[in-house]
Amino acid sequence: MPPGTAVGPTGPAEHAQPERRRSLVDSKAWDERYTGTELVWSAEPNRFVAEHTGDLPAGRAIDLAAGEGRNAIWLAKQGWAVTAVDFSAAALAKGKLLADAQGVTVDWVAADLLTWRPETGAYDLVVIAYLHLPEADMKAVLAEAAAALAPGGRLVFVGHDRTNLTDGVGGPQDPAILHTPETVAGTLPGLRVERAERAHRPLTVDGEPREAIDTLVIATRD
């Protein structure tokens, strides 16, 4: 697992993911990280994604920066038609193996979110979990994510909060790529923000109870 990754009850916690940039070098680095049979992240869905999508009728969903596809696969098992997008082909290949083993279908798309554009107004659910980019790039991705939502659709965003640096554990150590509820909520044009808060995520690190602090934003298109 990545250096500094805390281990929770179900496996590697959702953090320690470094900044993603445009360069091919970075996608190759992530391909190297995802190479092998062991999962880099947990096979279980993110707890906040499960909590805030479990009450929705299944429709069409897109998981941006999907990694090994744990959220996409979980959604597919709930009946969603899911597209999973990530710039690491190795991560998506591993996700496809997991999906096939569980008897679900996901549309796997290898693409860089900084250049790839989702279909406008086409999705009932957009998930972004633990994507960390420089401010301008993050703003652009969030704008595209908002535009991808159909009327009545929901966006679920979760990522490492800036306060995690001093009050939490794990995650990127560069404050410039960490999130705040206010910043994310203010970068979703045309959406109604239902929740924008700091969420505490219990972990176990070296046998001791700890907490990571995430930015959680839930928004809908009316």
KEPA-87054 format. One line per field, with one value per residue: x, y, z of N, C-alpha, C in turn; residue number from 1; residue in one letter. Coordinates in pm, 1 decimal, padded with zeros to 6 digits. Atoms other than C-alpha are relative to their C-alpha. Last residue first. Layout:
n_east (X  ...)
n_north (Y  ...)
n_up (Z  ...)
ca_east (X  ...)
ca_north (Y  ...)
ca_up (Z  ...)
c_east (X  ...)
c_north (Y  ...)
c_up (Z  ...)
k (NUM  ...)
r (A  ...)
END
This chain:
n_east (00146.3  00048.9  00095.2  00069.2  00110.9  00096.8  00114.7  00101.7  00031.4  00101.8  -00031.6  00103.4  -00026.3  00110.5  00060.8  00076.8  -00091.9  -00137.4  -00091.9  -00101.4  -00084.0  -00002.8  -00107.5  00044.8  -00116.8  -00046.7  -00140.0  -00091.2  00080.0  -00081.4  00042.8  00047.0  00130.6  00098.1  00095.5  -00052.5  00003.0  00139.5  00067.6  -00058.1  00040.0  00139.7  00084.8  00129.4  00102.6  00086.1  00050.8  00129.2  -00007.5  -00053.6  -00104.4  00035.0  -00010.9  -00109.4  00036.8  00089.1  -00037.1  -00144.8  -00058.0  -00028.4  -00123.5  00018.8  -00072.2  -00145.0  -00071.9  -00142.7  -00060.9  -00146.7  -00076.4  -00116.4  00028.6  00092.4  00133.8  00118.7  00036.2  00069.6  00130.0  00081.7  00043.1  00095.3  00127.0  00060.8  00045.6  00117.2  00111.5  00038.6  00063.1  00129.3  -00016.4  -00063.0  -00070.0  -00073.6  -00144.2  -00053.8  -00142.2  -00081.6  -00142.8  -00092.9  00080.9  -00018.7  00029.1  00136.5  00073.3  00117.7  00118.5  00123.2  00119.3  00025.8  -00030.9  00113.2  -00043.6  -00005.8  -00133.8  -00052.1  -00129.3  -00065.0  -00033.4  -00058.0  00061.8  00113.0  00123.0  00007.9  00032.9  00140.0  00083.7  -00010.6  00078.7  00141.4  00022.8  -00009.2  00126.2  00104.8  -00023.9  00054.0  -00085.9  -00108.7  -00126.7  -00103.4  -00112.1  -00122.7  -00112.1  -00081.2  -00033.2  00084.2  00129.0  00068.4  00050.5  00118.3  00107.7  00046.1  00072.7  00130.1  00078.7  00142.1  00029.8  -00100.8  00056.7  -00120.1  -00115.2  -00097.6  -00138.6  -00098.4  -00128.2  00008.1  -00111.4  00036.1  00036.9  00143.1  00080.7  00058.9  00073.6  00102.5  00107.8  00065.0  00084.7  00117.0  -00018.3  00025.8  00131.1  00098.5  00094.5  00101.9  -00062.0  00069.2  00056.8  00129.0  -00003.4  -00043.3  00111.9  00054.6  -00094.9  00005.6  00117.3  -00029.6  -00087.7  00085.1  00083.9  -00082.6  00000.2  -00106.8  00029.9  -00026.5  00002.6  00058.2  -00069.6  -00002.6  -00136.1  -00086.5  00004.3  00091.4  -00061.4  -00113.5  00025.1  00053.0  00125.2  00080.2  00054.7  00141.6  00079.3  -00060.0  -00082.2  00084.7)
n_north (-00009.6  -00092.0  00052.0  -00103.0  00064.1  -00089.9  00070.9  -00091.9  -00015.0  -00103.0  -00084.1  -00048.9  -00135.0  -00067.8  -00107.2  00052.1  00064.7  -00018.9  00058.4  00090.9  00074.9  00139.8  00072.4  00129.5  00083.5  00013.5  -00035.0  00014.6  00049.1  00072.0  -00038.5  00104.4  00052.4  -00089.1  00092.3  00028.1  -00122.0  -00041.7  00093.7  -00010.6  -00126.4  00005.3  -00050.5  -00062.5  00050.1  00093.1  -00059.5  -00066.2  -00131.3  -00094.6  -00087.6  -00091.0  00046.4  00091.9  00134.1  00062.3  -00025.7  -00018.8  00131.7  00013.8  -00071.5  -00139.2  -00036.7  -00010.2  00020.6  -00031.9  00035.7  00007.4  -00030.4  00081.9  00091.5  -00055.7  -00019.4  00045.0  00135.8  -00004.4  -00063.2  00094.8  00103.7  -00062.6  -00014.3  00132.4  00041.4  -00080.6  00054.0  00127.3  -00027.5  -00067.7  -00144.3  -00069.4  -00118.3  -00059.7  -00012.3  00039.6  -00036.2  00024.5  -00020.7  -00002.5  -00017.1  00092.9  00139.2  00029.3  -00100.8  -00046.1  00085.6  -00067.5  00075.6  -00018.0  -00137.8  -00087.2  -00104.4  -00137.8  -00050.6  -00098.6  -00050.7  -00054.8  -00141.7  -00067.3  -00128.1  00013.7  -00020.6  00102.8  00127.4  -00005.4  00006.2  00135.6  00087.6  -00017.2  00071.2  00143.0  00040.9  -00001.1  00113.9  00119.9  00116.9  -00006.8  -00023.6  -00069.8  -00028.3  -00026.6  -00081.2  00008.7  -00117.1  -00013.5  -00055.6  00106.1  00095.5  -00059.4  00002.8  00137.9  00033.5  -00066.1  00054.8  00014.1  00141.2  00091.9  00119.8  00040.2  -00070.5  -00005.3  -00010.1  -00061.0  -00005.5  -00064.7  00022.1  00101.2  -00046.2  -00030.3  00117.5  00049.3  -00105.1  -00063.5  00095.4  00028.3  -00115.5  -00002.1  -00105.1  -00137.8  -00050.3  00048.3  00100.8  -00051.4  -00117.4  -00127.0  -00058.6  00059.3  00103.1  00129.2  00092.6  00021.8  00080.7  00135.1  00064.5  00025.8  00117.0  00115.3  00030.4  00060.3  00144.0  00065.3  00029.6  -00107.7  00044.5  -00090.6  -00123.5  -00012.7  00016.3  -00116.6  -00084.0  -00113.7  -00131.0  -00007.8  00071.8  00133.7  00002.9  00118.5  00057.9  00033.3  -00087.6  -00040.3  -00120.5  -00118.5)
n_up (-00005.7  00103.9  00098.2  00074.5  00072.0  00062.5  00056.5  00050.4  00141.1  00019.4  00114.7  00090.1  00051.0  00069.7  -00077.1  -00111.9  -00094.1  00045.5  -00096.3  00052.4  -00094.4  00041.9  -00067.6  -00051.8  -00029.5  -00137.7  00021.9  -00113.6  -00112.0  -00098.2  -00133.7  -00091.7  00036.5  00063.6  00062.1  00134.1  00080.0  00016.7  00090.0  00133.4  00062.4  00043.9  -00107.4  00022.5  -00090.8  00073.0  00124.2  -00022.7  00063.9  -00097.9  00052.3  00108.0  00137.5  00028.0  00042.6  -00097.0  -00139.3  -00016.6  -00025.6  -00143.1  -00033.8  -00040.1  -00121.7  00016.4  -00125.5  00001.5  -00129.1  -00000.9  -00121.6  -00029.9  -00109.0  -00099.9  00054.4  -00072.4  00039.4  00128.7  -00020.7  -00076.7  00093.0  00091.8  -00070.6  -00011.6  00132.6  00033.5  -00077.4  00059.4  00129.4  -00009.4  -00020.2  00111.3  -00050.4  00110.7  -00023.1  -00130.4  00002.4  -00119.6  00025.7  -00113.0  -00120.5  -00111.2  00032.1  -00043.0  -00075.8  00073.4  -00008.8  -00038.0  00036.6  00143.0  00036.3  -00027.6  -00092.0  00049.7  -00033.2  00094.0  -00045.6  00118.9  -00011.4  00116.1  00036.0  00090.4  -00076.9  -00103.3  00064.3  00041.8  -00119.7  -00054.3  00086.6  -00029.9  -00126.0  00031.6  00061.3  -00101.6  -00088.8  00064.8  -00014.5  00099.2  -00068.9  00076.4  -00090.2  00074.1  -00048.9  00121.6  00080.0  00117.6  -00043.0  -00073.7  00098.9  00062.0  -00098.9  -00009.7  00122.0  -00005.8  -00110.8  00025.6  00021.2  -00051.1  -00061.3  -00074.1  00054.0  -00109.5  00044.8  -00090.3  00069.2  00130.0  00091.8  00099.8  00133.5  00002.8  -00028.8  00124.3  00069.6  -00082.4  -00026.0  00127.7  00029.3  -00088.4  -00099.5  00043.7  -00040.8  00096.8  -00046.6  -00092.3  -00061.9  00016.5  -00121.3  -00031.6  -00103.6  00051.3  00007.5  -00133.4  -00076.0  00055.5  -00057.7  -00140.5  -00005.1  00027.7  -00114.7  -00104.6  00023.2  00073.7  00138.4  00095.1  00138.6  00097.5  00031.7  00144.7  00049.3  -00002.2  00117.8  -00009.1  00012.1  00091.1  00124.4  -00022.8  -00074.0  00024.7  -00122.4  00004.6  -00084.6  -00126.1  00006.5  00000.0)
ca_east (-03347.4  -02989.5  -02867.2  -02576.3  -02407.4  -02068.0  -01838.7  -01491.8  -01308.0  -01135.7  -00948.1  -00990.6  -00772.7  -00814.9  -00480.4  -00362.5  -00091.6  -00356.1  -00722.7  -00959.5  -01276.5  -01398.3  -01497.2  -01707.6  -01651.5  -01958.6  -02145.0  -02492.2  -02791.3  -02615.6  -02849.5  -02669.7  -02643.0  -02271.5  -02090.9  -01776.6  -01900.8  -01987.3  -01632.3  -01470.8  -01704.7  -01671.9  -01292.3  -01056.3  -00690.0  -00476.1  -00303.7  -00273.4  -00002.3  00022.3  -00197.3  -00398.3  -00319.0  -00445.5  -00661.4  -00630.5  -00336.1  -00335.3  -00692.2  -00802.0  -00764.0  -01026.2  -00953.3  -01219.9  -01587.3  -01829.4  -02173.3  -02366.6  -02738.3  -02972.9  -03319.3  -03257.9  -02966.7  -02616.6  -02324.7  -02304.6  -02218.7  -01940.6  -01803.4  -01794.5  -01632.3  -01359.5  -01285.9  -01269.1  -01033.1  -00802.5  -00795.0  -00734.2  -00457.3  -00592.9  -00706.3  -00968.3  -01071.2  -01421.9  -01619.6  -01958.4  -02213.9  -02567.8  -02872.7  -02647.0  -02700.9  -02725.0  -02407.4  -02212.6  -01884.6  -01582.8  -01226.9  -00935.1  -00870.1  -01052.4  -00780.6  -00932.2  -00954.1  -01328.9  -01471.9  -01845.2  -01944.4  -02117.9  -02182.6  -02122.6  -01906.0  -01598.2  -01660.4  -01668.8  -01343.0  -01169.2  -01302.2  -01168.9  -00822.6  -00829.7  -00953.3  -00662.1  -00411.1  -00560.9  -00492.9  -00656.6  -00986.0  -01352.4  -01617.4  -01951.3  -02234.3  -02582.3  -02714.0  -02877.8  -02747.4  -02465.8  -02367.5  -02340.9  -02105.0  -01892.9  -01868.9  -01775.1  -01499.0  -01380.8  -01007.9  -00948.7  -01280.0  -01147.1  -01502.7  -01777.2  -02071.7  -02426.4  -02740.5  -03044.4  -03113.2  -03367.7  -03182.9  -03185.1  -02848.5  -02675.6  -02581.9  -02481.2  -02297.7  -02094.0  -02023.8  -01899.4  -01668.5  -01751.0  -01578.5  -01288.3  -01049.1  -00771.2  -00445.1  -00594.1  -00344.9  -00301.9  -00024.1  00004.0  -00201.2  00101.3  00275.3  -00032.0  -00040.1  00316.4  00232.2  -00060.1  00173.4  00437.6  00171.4  00140.7  -00184.0  -00154.8  -00287.8  -00181.5  -00099.8  -00349.0  -00250.7  -00617.8  -00920.2  -00822.6  -00657.1  -00849.1  -01192.6  -01130.4  -00907.1  -00542.7  -00362.0  -00157.0  00174.0  00356.5  00116.2  00000.0)
ca_north (02140.4  02018.7  01867.1  01910.1  01708.6  01829.6  01649.1  01781.6  01514.5  01493.9  01177.4  01040.4  00823.2  00512.0  00342.9  00004.5  00153.0  00374.8  00280.2  00510.2  00705.2  00946.1  01295.5  01497.8  01867.2  02022.9  02133.7  01985.3  02058.3  02273.1  02365.9  02337.6  02584.6  02645.2  02415.5  02601.0  02773.3  02442.7  02319.9  02629.0  02650.5  02284.1  02316.5  02112.3  02015.4  02085.4  02402.2  02262.1  02017.5  01723.9  01487.4  01246.4  01092.3  01191.1  01466.2  01792.3  01969.8  01859.8  01729.5  02090.8  02128.9  01861.8  01540.8  01469.8  01385.6  01504.9  01358.6  01523.1  01451.6  01461.6  01619.0  01776.6  01591.1  01638.8  01664.6  02044.1  02009.7  01764.3  01993.6  02284.3  02062.1  01959.4  02321.8  02432.0  02147.5  02253.1  02614.8  02516.7  02261.8  01908.2  01653.8  01390.9  01196.6  01089.6  01255.4  01095.5  01224.5  01088.3  01119.0  01170.7  01312.2  01689.1  01747.2  01438.9  01415.7  01608.6  01475.0  01724.0  01783.6  01465.2  01261.8  00955.0  00576.8  00502.5  00187.2  00126.1  -00090.1  -00427.9  -00647.3  -01017.6  -00981.4  -01133.9  -00921.3  -00607.6  -00696.3  -00773.3  -00449.8  -00255.1  -00400.3  -00291.2  00051.3  00094.9  -00011.8  00228.1  00513.8  00834.8  00752.5  00746.6  00501.9  00501.0  00340.2  00213.1  00184.2  -00131.5  -00137.3  -00371.2  -00109.0  00145.2  -00081.3  -00134.4  00239.3  00311.8  00047.6  00137.5  00076.5  00449.5  00622.8  00971.3  01067.4  00814.4  00863.5  00748.8  00668.0  00560.6  00372.4  00529.6  00718.3  00634.3  00453.0  00743.6  00959.7  00685.1  00475.9  00772.4  00878.1  00532.5  00502.8  00178.6  -00141.1  -00289.9  -00073.6  00113.4  00001.1  -00342.0  -00627.1  -00808.0  -00600.6  -00274.8  00005.2  00203.5  00158.8  00282.2  00578.4  00668.5  00628.9  00867.8  01113.6  01099.3  01163.9  01512.0  01685.1  01675.6  01460.8  01548.8  01256.2  01003.3  00932.6  00896.0  00676.7  00418.6  00089.0  -00213.0  -00284.8  -00199.5  00092.2  00098.5  00427.7  00489.0  00657.5  00500.2  00364.2  00000.0)
ca_up (-00973.7  -01001.2  -00677.3  -00435.4  -00162.7  -00038.9  00203.4  00285.5  00478.2  00814.8  00909.1  01257.8  01480.8  01695.3  01775.8  01652.1  01433.7  01273.6  01307.4  01128.6  01203.8  00930.4  01041.2  00798.5  00734.8  00580.8  00271.4  00249.6  00026.5  -00232.1  -00516.3  -00848.8  -01137.7  -01102.9  -00860.2  -00751.9  -00436.3  -00272.0  -00332.8  -00183.6  00114.3  00206.1  00208.0  -00003.3  -00022.2  -00328.4  -00205.6  00147.2  00027.9  00269.0  00072.5  00285.9  00621.0  00965.5  01108.2  01301.9  01141.5  00778.9  00797.7  00832.3  00455.1  00397.0  00208.8  -00049.7  -00088.9  -00355.2  -00419.6  -00702.4  -00733.7  -01032.8  -01030.7  -01369.4  -01534.9  -01400.2  -01645.8  -01611.0  -01242.2  -01319.5  -01589.4  -01344.4  -01081.4  -01325.9  -01416.9  -01053.8  -00973.5  -01255.4  -01137.6  -00774.4  -00827.1  -00816.2  -00557.9  -00642.3  -00335.3  -00437.5  -00716.5  -00780.7  -01033.4  -01020.5  -01247.0  -01545.6  -01895.5  -01856.3  -02058.1  -02166.6  -01980.6  -02111.4  -02124.0  -02114.8  -01745.7  -01653.4  -01823.5  -01987.0  -01961.8  -01967.3  -01805.0  -01863.4  -01568.7  -01578.6  -01278.4  -01210.6  -00902.7  -01067.2  -01375.9  -01162.3  -00987.6  -01316.9  -01463.3  -01165.8  -01215.0  -01578.4  -01465.5  -01227.6  -01493.1  -01747.2  -01507.7  -01631.1  -01459.3  -01560.7  -01441.1  -01625.7  -01433.8  -01521.0  -01165.0  -01032.3  -00675.8  -00785.1  -01042.7  -00761.7  -00568.1  -00879.2  -00944.6  -00583.5  -00577.6  -00926.1  -00906.3  -00947.0  -01019.4  -01087.0  -01190.3  -01118.4  -01355.0  -01289.6  -01492.2  -01297.8  -00977.7  -00744.9  -00473.3  -00100.9  -00106.5  -00278.7  00018.7  00261.2  00003.1  -00120.2  00237.4  00336.8  00037.7  -00132.5  -00013.8  -00208.2  -00006.3  -00182.8  -00346.4  -00410.5  -00434.6  -00766.3  -00911.8  -01104.9  -00950.3  -00835.8  -01168.2  -01353.5  -01115.0  -01209.3  -01575.8  -01534.4  -01362.5  -01633.6  -01895.6  -01748.2  -01659.8  -01283.0  -00998.9  -00646.3  -00423.9  -00283.4  00077.0  00166.5  00150.2  00410.2  00325.0  00452.7  00600.7  00968.3  00882.8  00779.8  00748.5  00436.6  00512.2  00220.1  -00041.1  00000.0)
c_east (-00060.2  -00152.1  -00028.5  -00091.8  -00079.1  -00102.1  -00099.5  -00109.2  -00091.6  -00017.6  -00115.3  00063.5  -00118.2  00040.5  -00113.7  -00071.4  -00072.0  00094.3  00140.3  00071.9  00093.9  00092.0  -00013.9  00119.6  -00049.2  00131.0  00063.3  00139.4  00083.1  -00086.3  00075.6  -00045.4  -00054.3  -00129.2  -00111.3  -00088.9  00043.4  -00012.5  -00143.2  -00070.9  00051.1  -00042.1  -00144.1  -00053.8  -00126.2  -00103.7  -00093.5  -00060.8  -00134.1  00019.1  00042.2  00116.7  -00032.1  -00004.2  00122.3  -00038.6  -00081.7  00040.1  00150.8  00058.9  00035.3  00132.1  -00012.8  00064.5  00150.2  00058.5  00150.3  00046.0  00148.9  00076.1  00117.4  -00039.5  -00087.2  -00127.8  -00128.9  -00048.3  -00081.0  -00140.0  -00089.7  -00053.9  -00106.3  -00135.8  -00068.7  -00057.9  -00128.6  -00120.1  -00048.4  -00069.5  -00133.5  00029.6  00083.8  00060.8  00078.3  00152.3  00054.7  00142.6  00073.1  00141.4  00086.4  -00089.6  -00006.5  -00042.2  -00141.4  -00082.5  -00115.4  -00115.6  -00124.2  -00128.9  -00022.8  00026.0  -00114.8  00046.9  00014.6  00135.5  00059.8  00128.8  00064.4  00020.9  00076.3  -00071.5  -00124.2  -00128.2  -00017.3  -00043.2  -00147.6  -00088.8  00005.6  -00087.7  -00146.8  -00024.5  00000.2  -00131.4  -00106.5  00018.0  -00066.4  00099.3  00111.3  00124.0  00115.3  00107.5  00111.0  00115.7  00072.2  00029.0  -00092.8  -00135.3  -00076.4  -00061.2  -00128.5  -00115.5  -00057.6  -00084.5  -00137.7  -00086.9  -00150.3  -00032.6  00103.4  -00030.6  00121.2  00128.4  00088.7  00136.1  00098.8  00135.4  -00028.0  00113.2  -00049.8  -00048.6  -00149.6  -00096.3  -00048.3  -00087.1  -00114.8  -00118.1  -00072.6  -00094.3  -00127.4  00034.5  -00021.3  -00140.6  -00092.5  -00091.7  -00094.9  00078.0  -00070.0  -00065.8  -00140.3  00009.7  00038.0  -00110.4  -00054.5  00093.4  -00017.5  -00117.2  00033.3  00082.1  -00089.8  -00085.2  00080.6  -00018.8  00097.4  -00024.2  00020.8  00006.9  -00071.7  00066.3  00007.0  00137.5  00087.6  00008.7  -00103.2  00053.4  00115.1  -00017.6  -00049.7  -00121.0  -00086.6  -00043.2  -00147.9  -00091.3  00059.3  00088.7)
c_north (-00017.0  -00002.1  00107.0  -00062.7  00111.5  -00083.2  00102.9  -00083.8  00118.7  00023.3  00097.1  00075.7  00042.7  00142.2  00064.2  00104.3  -00045.8  -00057.3  00008.4  -00066.6  -00095.8  -00078.2  -00149.2  -00074.0  -00127.1  -00077.2  00005.9  00041.1  -00015.4  -00036.7  -00085.5  00060.4  -00106.5  -00071.2  00080.8  -00100.8  -00019.4  00123.4  00045.0  -00091.4  00010.9  00125.7  -00009.9  00066.8  00085.6  -00065.4  -00093.2  00056.7  00070.6  00140.2  00103.5  00080.8  00107.1  -00038.1  -00086.1  -00142.8  -00079.6  00010.2  00008.5  -00136.3  -00013.7  00064.2  00150.2  00045.7  00004.5  -00027.1  00021.0  -00030.8  -00012.2  00048.9  -00086.1  -00104.5  00069.2  00030.6  -00048.6  -00138.1  -00000.8  00054.8  -00101.9  -00102.2  00063.5  00008.3  -00135.9  -00042.6  00074.1  -00060.6  -00127.9  00019.8  00072.3  00143.3  00059.9  00129.6  00034.5  00006.2  -00029.9  00045.8  -00017.3  00022.3  00008.9  00035.3  -00093.4  -00144.5  -00047.3  00094.3  00061.6  -00099.0  00071.3  -00069.4  00027.3  00145.6  00097.7  00092.6  00138.5  00050.5  00092.1  00068.7  00042.0  00147.4  00063.2  00129.0  00001.9  00010.0  -00111.2  -00132.0  -00001.9  -00016.9  -00144.6  -00091.7  00010.1  -00082.8  -00147.9  -00050.0  -00008.1  -00122.5  -00121.8  -00114.2  00004.1  00018.8  00057.3  00039.2  00012.3  00097.3  -00040.6  00119.0  00025.3  00046.3  -00114.0  -00094.7  00056.4  -00011.2  -00140.8  -00034.6  00064.1  -00048.2  -00029.2  -00144.2  -00093.3  -00127.0  -00021.6  00059.0  00020.8  00007.1  00077.6  -00008.4  00066.5  -00013.5  -00114.6  00038.9  00024.1  -00115.5  -00039.5  00095.0  00066.3  -00095.1  -00017.3  00115.8  00014.6  00098.4  00142.1  00050.9  -00044.6  -00114.5  00058.0  00111.5  00131.5  00060.7  -00045.9  -00100.6  -00137.4  -00105.4  -00032.1  -00093.2  -00140.5  -00069.1  -00036.4  -00127.9  -00120.2  -00040.3  -00071.2  -00149.9  -00098.8  -00048.5  00122.1  -00058.9  00079.9  00132.1  00011.6  -00037.5  00123.4  00087.2  00110.8  00140.7  00011.0  -00080.8  -00142.9  00003.1  -00118.3  -00061.3  -00031.2  00092.3  00035.0  00124.1)
c_up (-00140.2  00001.5  -00104.7  -00104.1  -00068.4  -00078.6  -00052.2  -00065.3  -00023.8  -00149.2  -00018.3  -00115.3  -00085.6  -00039.8  -00078.8  00083.1  00126.6  00106.0  -00058.0  00116.0  -00072.3  00093.7  -00029.7  00057.7  00067.7  00006.8  00138.1  -00043.0  00127.1  00119.6  00101.1  00132.8  00092.4  -00035.6  -00066.2  -00071.8  -00143.6  -00087.6  -00027.0  -00098.8  -00143.1  -00075.7  -00049.0  00125.3  -00013.0  00090.9  -00075.8  -00127.5  00016.1  -00057.1  00103.8  -00050.4  -00101.8  -00147.2  -00025.0  -00034.6  00100.9  00145.8  00021.1  00034.6  00147.2  00040.0  00026.7  00129.3  -00028.8  00137.4  -00013.1  00140.9  -00024.9  00121.6  00040.8  00102.8  00105.5  -00076.5  00065.7  -00043.6  -00128.8  00022.6  00070.1  -00100.2  -00089.0  00068.9  00004.9  -00134.0  -00032.4  00072.5  -00067.1  -00134.9  -00018.7  00040.3  -00111.5  00049.9  -00126.6  -00001.7  00138.9  -00026.5  00132.4  -00051.0  00125.6  00117.8  00119.8  -00012.7  00032.1  00088.1  -00078.3  00008.4  00051.4  -00044.9  -00148.5  -00036.8  00019.6  00111.3  -00060.9  00049.8  -00106.4  00046.1  -00131.3  00029.8  -00116.1  -00033.7  -00088.4  00080.5  00103.9  -00063.2  -00037.2  00122.8  00049.0  -00083.3  00040.8  00125.1  -00036.2  -00057.6  00108.9  00088.2  -00061.8  00014.2  -00103.9  00086.9  -00081.7  00100.1  -00104.2  00018.2  -00129.1  -00088.3  -00118.9  00053.7  00067.6  -00103.3  -00059.4  00099.4  00006.5  -00122.0  00010.5  00113.9  -00004.1  -00036.4  00060.2  00078.4  00089.6  -00056.6  00121.7  -00066.6  00086.7  -00067.2  -00134.3  -00100.8  -00086.7  -00138.5  -00006.5  00024.7  -00139.2  -00080.7  00076.0  00021.5  -00133.2  -00031.5  00081.9  00110.1  -00052.1  00032.3  -00113.1  00041.4  00104.1  00068.7  -00031.2  00123.9  00033.6  00114.8  -00055.0  -00001.8  00139.3  00076.4  -00055.3  00068.4  00144.5  00001.8  -00025.6  00119.1  00106.3  -00013.6  -00062.3  -00140.9  -00089.3  -00140.2  -00106.4  -00036.9  -00151.7  -00050.6  00018.7  -00124.5  00003.5  -00008.6  -00097.0  -00128.0  00012.1  00090.7  -00036.1  00132.4  -00000.2  00077.4  00134.4  00000.0)
k (222  221  220  219  218  217  216  215  214  213  212  211  210  209  208  207  206  205  204  203  202  201  200  199  198  197  196  195  194  193  192  191  190  189  188  187  186  185  184  183  182  181  180  179  178  177  176  175  174  173  172  171  170  169  168  167  166  165  164  163  162  161  160  159  158  157  156  155  154  153  152  151  150  149  148  147  146  145  144  143  142  141  140  139  138  137  136  135  134  133  132  131  130  129  128  127  126  125  124  123  122  121  120  119  118  117  116  115  114  113  112  111  110  109  108  107  106  105  104  103  102  101  100  99  98  97  96  95  94  93  92  91  90  89  88  87  86  85  84  83  82  81  80  79  78  77  76  75  74  73  72  71  70  69  68  67  66  65  64  63  62  61  60  59  58  57  56  55  54  53  52  51  50  49  48  47  46  45  44  43  42  41  40  39  38  37  36  35  34  33  32  31  30  29  28  27  26  25  24  23  22  21  20  19  18  17  16  15  14  13  12  11  10  9  8  7  6  5  4  3  2  1)
r (D  R  T  A  I  V  L  T  D  I  A  E  R  P  E  G  D  V  T  L  P  R  H  A  R  E  A  R  E  V  R  L  G  P  L  T  G  A  V  T  E  P  T  H  L  I  A  P  D  Q  P  G  G  V  G  D  T  L  N  T  R  D  H  G  V  F  V  L  R  G  G  P  A  L  A  A  A  A  E  A  L  V  A  K  M  D  A  E  P  L  H  L  Y  A  I  V  V  L  D  Y  A  G  T  E  P  R  W  T  L  L  D  A  A  V  W  D  V  T  V  G  Q  A  D  A  L  L  K  G  K  A  L  A  A  A  S  F  D  V  A  T  V  A  W  G  Q  K  A  L  W  I  A  N  R  G  E  G  A  A  L  D  I  A  R  G  A  P  L  D  G  T  H  E  A  V  F  R  N  P  E  A  S  W  V  L  E  T  G  T  Y  R  E  D  W  A  K  S  D  V  L  S  R  R  R  E  P  Q  A  H  E  A  P  G  T  P  G  V  A  T  G  P  P  M)
END
